[in-house]
Amino acid sequence: KSPLQSNPDGFYGHAIVDLMKRGSKLIVIDPRLTWLASRAEFHLQLRPGTDAAIGLAMLNVIIGEDLYDHDFCDNWVFGLDELADRVQGTTPEWAENITWVPADVIRGAARAFATNAPSSIMWGLAIDTQQNGAQAGQALLAIGAICGYMDVPGGITLALPSSFLGRWTYETMQFVGKDVEKKRIDAKDDHPAYATGPYAHPDSVLTTLETGEPYAFHMFYFYASNPIAPTCYAEPERWYNGIMKMDFNAAQDCFMTPTIMGLCDLVLPVSFFPEHDGFVLPHFGRNTHFLGAMNAAVDPGEAKSDLEIDLLVGKRLNPEAWPWESVEEFFDAQIHTQYDWGFKELREYGAFQQPFEYRKYEKGLLRPDGEPGFNTPTGLIEVSSSIYDDFGEDALPYFMEPAMSPYSTPDLYEEYPLVLTTGGRSFVSFHSEHRQIPSLRSLHPDPLVTINPKTAAAHGIKAGDYVCIENPLGKCVERARVSNEVPERVVHAEHGWWYPEDDPEYPELYGVWKSNINKLVPMYKVGATGYGAPYKNVLAKIYKVDGYDAAKGAPESYVPRESRGPESMTGGAPQPLSYETIHQG
C-alpha cells in the first residue's frame, strides 16, 4: 500500500503523517523505497509477491519467542496450536532466501510489532493482486489476532454487521432468482470458495467469451470502468477480442475512453460530483465510519449521476427492484434502516460520524445471535480456518511461489531476468482516470518505469529514455525513471496509461496499446480459493527503444467495431443517448 498517493476507500494517507508527528512508528513492507518506507523503523524491501513468506516468518518469531497475548488467545482465538506447528520451520532465515529481505530485519520487525501494544496492520491492493494474496492476508491477520490487537483503540478495528456497505452491496441480488443465480459463471469447479459469493469469476468469464460455453454472452455494460486500458483486466487483448463478439455494448462514464471507443455502441454521459446529489461511504476495512453528503452545486445539463441512470434503467427493466422515485428517496431508505433522519438532514450535516464501540466481541455486537464472540462458525477468530477444508483448501496460511518467478520458472528467468511489479499510484491520477485533464497531466506527462541505477547502466538506459518492457505475453513502452527506489533485480511499471491526445478512432483508440502494462500480466494465475492475481509478480526484460510506437499495435485478430456487419445496432463510434429516449422506450 502507498496510502499517501492512494488514500484508499476512506483511509486518508495524511493520517499516517499526523500519527508519525504524534510518535507512531512504522513498519513498511514494500518492494519500493517510498516516502513512508524511507522514514520507517523497519523497511522490508521484499521480492514482489512474497508477502505470505514474510507473514509466516513473523509468526515464527512471535510464537517462537512467546511474544503473543496469551489471555486473548486463550479466550478468543481458534487454531493457535495448529498455526504454531505450521510456522515452526518458517524462520526469518527461511524467508530471507525467498523474499530477499535480511533475516535480522524480519526478526526485528516482528519483535517491534508484538512488543508495542497496540499496533495495527493495514494493507491494500498489493496483497489482493498477488497470486498468494489470500494466504498473505490470512497470515497478516493472524499476527494481529494473536497479539490481541483486534477491535481495540489503536488496533485493527472491526465493523458492525449492520454496516451500510454490507447492505448496499447485495441489495438487488434478491431479485435475481435462484434458478438464474445458479447459471452464473462462478468457477465453482476450480474455485469453490469464490463460488459462494454472488459474482462471476473473471477467469471463467474470459473462457466463456472465447468458447461460448456453457452459453454465449450477448452484451457488456461498462459502469465506471475502462478495462482495456491497463487497469483491471490482465491480457486485455484477449478481453477486447472476446467482448467484440457481443451484439451490443454500452457504457456510462464522464469521458470517452479507449474501452468506449473500441467496444461500445452507446454511451450514457455521467455528471461530475459538483453536478449531482450523492452519498459518500468510506469503507476501508469494511468500516463505514462516516456518512458524507455530496450536494449538487451546478446544473449538470444533459448528464445524470450513476444512480439517476440506474433508476431510469432499473424502472424499465425491473420496477419491483427500484421502487424509489428519486435518488433522495433511495438515500432516505438506506439511512432510515439505522437512523430516524434522512438525506435532507445529512445535507445540512455535511458529514455524519457514526458512533463506534471497541471490543464488540465481548458484548455480542458482532454476531447475529447476539452472543459474545466473532461471526465465525467457532465464534472465535480463526487463525486456522474451520471452513477452508470444505473448499479443498489448506486451513492454515502457506507460501506459494508465484507462477512466473526466478524459482518456479528458472528457464524463463534466464531470458527475462527482472521481476516486474505494477500498480503503484500517482498523486495526480487514479488508475486510468485523469489522464485527459491537462492540468494534472502536465504534472505527470508520461508513464514511468522505475529502474535501479545499476540495472539501467547495465542496459545502457538513462533517465527519460524510452524503455520497452517485454515478456512472453507482450510488450509495453514507458519512459525510464532511474532511482534507488527499487532493488537491482526489480522494476516497477506504472499502470492505467492511455493517451487522450492520440486519435480516438480505430486503430489507435487513444494509443491504448502502446503503454499497456497489463499485456504482460497473465490471466488464470490466481490462488486456490479463486482470489488473488499476479499483477505484482511476473518476469520481464527491458531494453532501450526510440519511442512509444515500439509497442504499438492492435490486438491480433483485432476488428474495428464499425466493421462487424449488420448485427451492430448503431455501427461506428458509440452514440450518446438522450435520457428522453430512455423514458420514451
JOHU-V55633 format. One record per run of one state. SS is the DSSP state (A for helix, B for strand, O for the rest). FROM is the first residue (numbers start at 1). LEN is the number of residues. If there is no record, write none. Layout:
BEGIN
SS/FROM/LEN
SS/FROM/LEN
END
This chain:
BEGIN
O/1/2
A/3/4
O/7/1
A/8/3
O/11/3
A/14/8
O/22/5
B/27/3
O/30/2
B/32/1
O/33/2
A/35/4
O/39/3
B/42/3
O/45/6
A/51/14
O/65/5
A/70/7
B/77/2
O/79/1
A/80/7
O/87/5
A/92/8
O/100/3
A/103/13
O/116/9
A/125/4
O/129/4
A/133/14
O/147/3
B/150/1
O/151/5
B/156/1
O/157/7
A/164/6
O/170/3
A/173/3
O/176/2
A/178/4
O/182/12
A/194/3
O/197/5
A/202/10
O/212/7
B/219/5
O/224/12
A/236/8
O/244/4
B/248/6
O/254/4
A/258/6
O/264/2
B/266/5
O/271/2
A/273/3
O/276/2
B/278/4
O/282/2
A/284/3
O/287/3
B/290/5
O/295/9
B/304/1
O/305/1
A/306/12
O/318/1
A/319/3
O/322/5
A/327/10
O/337/6
A/343/7
O/350/1
B/351/3
O/354/6
A/360/3
O/363/18
B/381/2
O/383/5
A/388/4
O/392/18
A/410/6
O/416/2
B/418/5
O/423/7
B/430/1
O/431/2
B/433/1
O/434/4
A/438/4
O/442/6
B/448/4
O/452/1
A/453/6
O/459/7
B/466/6
O/472/2
B/474/9
O/483/3
B/486/1
O/487/3
B/490/4
O/494/23
A/517/4
O/521/13
A/534/3
O/537/1
B/538/8
O/546/2
A/548/4
O/552/9
A/561/3
O/564/11
B/575/2
O/577/2
A/579/6
O/585/1
END
